[in-house]
Amino acid sequence: GISFRHGGVSSRKLSRAWMHLEAFLFSRTPADLQVALTHMALEHPAALSSLMLHRISPVTAELLTVQFDAADAQGSPAHSRAFFAVFYGAFKEGEDQRFFSILLDHKEA
């Protein structure tokens, strides 16, 4: 079949990874999600940024923001800052703003 690449990651791998991530989003606590996203940001930054920039749906965008808000409410401000520094560190320059715009656009959809 035809395969394309985002940041060195094949579309087939992205599709499988995204299905797993979406299932994870729907079934885990905000703290568990932060652990998984931190791991991905540190160990697989290209895959994480590709997933977030190219595969996010309006439903997933809403769920991510709800999970992020819940994690912020449960943790300390210092913990939230540290998490988002690592998370956004997975994105190349300018991609973090693009991701934020995608989240906002999908939430409004």
N, C-alpha and C positions, 0 to 999 in steps of 0.2 A: 504494500500500500504506500500511499504518498505520506511523507513525513516532512515536517518543517521544524526549524529550530528557533528557540528564543534563548538568547544568552548562553548558547552551547548546550541547551537541554532540548531533547526531541519532543515533539508534540504528543507522541504516544505516552511518554513518561509523564509529561505535564498533565495529560488527561487522567491517567491513573492516580497520580499524586493528588490532583484536585478533588477527585471523587473521595479519596481517603480523608483529605483535609476537611471537605464539607461534612462528611459523616462525623468526623472528630468535633467540628464546630457545633453540631447539633446535639452531641451526646456528652460533652465534658463541661467541667466547671471552668470559670474564667481563669483560675490559677493554672489548671492543666493546659489550657490553651496558651497561656503565656510561656509555660515551660516548653511546649512544642514549637512555638514560633521562635523562641530564643534559640533553641537547638538548630532550627532550620536557618536562622539568620547567621549563626556562627559557623555551622558546618556546611550549609548548602545555600549561600546567599544568592547565587544566580537563579537557582530553582525557586526560591521564595519570591524574589522580585518578579520573575517571569509569571509565576502563578498569580500574584497580586495584581500585576499590570495587565495580564492578558486573559485571565480566566474568571475574574470575579463577576458574579451576577448581582442583580439588585437584592435578591433574598440574602445572599451571602454577605453583601455589603452591610445590610441592616443587622444581620446576626453578628458580624464582626464588631460593629460599633456598640451594640448592646453588650457584648462580652467585654470589650475594652472598658466601657463605662462601669460595668459591674466590678471588674478587676480594680479599677481606680478607686471605687467606693470601699472595697475590702482591704486594700493595701495602703501603704504610706505614700505620700507625694514623692519621696526619694526613690521608692521602689518603682513607681510609675515612670519617673524620669529615666531611671536606669533601663527599664524594659524598652521604652520607646527609643532610647539612644541606640540600643543593640538592634532593635527591629528595623528602624529607619537606616541604620548603618549597612544593612544588606542591599540597599538601593544605591545605584550610581547617582552621581550629581544630577539633580533635577528630577530624578525619578520619584523621589519621596513626595515632592509637590504634585507630580502627575498622579501618584497613587491617591493622595488626599483628594484631589479633584475628582478622580474616578469614584471614590467613596461617596462624596457629596452628590455627584451626578446620579449615581445609582440609588441613593437614598431618596432622591427627589422623583425618581421614575415611578 
